[in-house]
Amino acid sequence: MSVQEGTAQTQEVHQEVDVMPQPPGGMSGLMAFMMENLKYPEQAKEKGVEGVVIVSFVVQQDGSISNTEILKGIGAGCDEEAIRVVKAFPSWTPGEKDGKKVNTQIQLPVKYKL
């Protein structure tokens, strides 16, 4: 189990929860947001780079997004673009464990295909 350092106290980050965090509009809302905001980097287009970037992030108890990082990248600007879009997400409905809102780790695959 990973732990995130808070400013005043340590906040636990859960990987398994009773109720998973939800983006606005559910998964279809997430897909629409990604399609509208994700831009295929010019460098990746020029080099013919395709593949899947895996982005890890934490949905905080208040629904905000933090601790964004690449778990698996493909380069050519795709990793940075995936991070940019994830950081731009509107607030999510937070995850719950034992009836309480908790910080929840999420892994999101972002597919790039020319």
Disulfide bonds with the S-S distance in Angstrom:
none
